[in-house]
Amino acid sequence: SLCPPPAKPGLCPRKRARRGAAACPSRCADDRDCPGDRKCCFSGCGLACTSPHTGTPPKPGTCPRDFTRCLRLEPPLCTNDSVCPGWHKCCPRECRLRCTPPAEGTWLPAQPPAPSRRTRHP
């Protein structure tokens, strides 16, 4: 099967966006592009393979591929999965890191069943 591997463990270090930087080339698209335990993280100007922080593990699922071509990256809207709501992941999307639903077809834990609303009749 050609299923992509899940995101590598660990968190991306927080980096401030560098102001006035020229074009910021990204050296990776996601964790699969990085050797060993390195992760694809915002570097302050573009994405680069970085040694992760350990801590809260990433959420299940993988980031969807982003085919947007960017002249420069905008400041990130998230730093790692733990700051995103629900099952959303912190992913490169449309020239910045943002909370994004995982790629379709990647494994997610089952949602808890909704409580039933039974009414009793006397």
N, C-alpha and C positions, 0 to 999 in steps of 0.2 A: 504494500500500500504506500501511497505517496503522501501520507499525512505529515505535516510539518511538526518538528519537535516543539514541546512547550517552551515558553520563555525560560531563560536560565535563572537560577535562584539568586537572591540578593536584590538590592535596590540601587538605583542610580544615585550618585552623589548630587546634592543640590548645587547648581551653578547659576550665577547671575548672567543674564544676557549682556554681552559686551556692546556698548553703544558705539555707533558710527563705524562699525566694522565693515569692511568691504564684503564682497560676495563670500558667503560661508559654505564651502563645499561640505557635503556630508560624506563621511568615509564608510558609512554602513547604513543599512535600511532597517535591520532588526537584529536581535541577538544571534541569529543563525550566521550572520556575516562575520562574527567575531571569534577569534581563536580561544581555546581553553574555557575558562570560567568568565571571560570578559563579556560585558554587556554593551549594547548599542545605546548610548546615553547622550543627552544634550551636553555639549562641552563649553557652552557660553557663546559659541559661534558655530553652528552646524552640529551634526551628530558624529560621534567618534566612539571607538571601542575603548571601554573604561573598566577598570577593576571595580567590582560592585561593593557596596556596603552590605553587610549581612544584617538581617533583622526580619521584619515581616516578609514572608514569602510572597512572590507575585501571585496574582489571582489566576485561576485556571483559564485555559484558552490561549490563543495567540492573537497578536495584533494583525489586523488586516493589512495587506500590502497597500502601500500608498504610492501611486504612480505620478503624483504631482511633481512637476519640476519647479524648483524654487531658486530664485536668484539669491535670496538670503532667508534665513529662518527668523521667524518672529519669536518674541520671548515666550517661554513655555507657560501653558495654563495648568500643568501638573508636573510633579517631579517623580512620582512612582505610583503604582497601582493602589497603594493604601489610602491615597487622598481622593480617589475616585469613588463615586457612589455605586452601590449594588455590585453587579458583576463587571462594570466598566473597567477598562484597563487604560493606563497612561501610555499612549502610542503616538508615534510620529504621524501626523495627519494634516494635510493642507498647510505645510510650511511651519508647523509648530507642534510641540507635544501637547496633546489634549486628551481628556477622558473620552474613550471611544468604546462602543460595544465590541466584544471579541469577534474575530472572523467567523463567518458562518461555517458550520460543520466542525468546529473545534469543540472538544468535550467541555460541557459545563455540568456542575452538580444539578440534580433534579431540584426544581423549585418546591418548597414545602406546599402541601395541598392547602387550598383555601378552606377556612373553617366553614362547616355547613351551618346553615341558618334554619334550624328546625323550630317550628313553633308548636307549642303544645296546645291542644284543644281540650277543654274540660270534659 
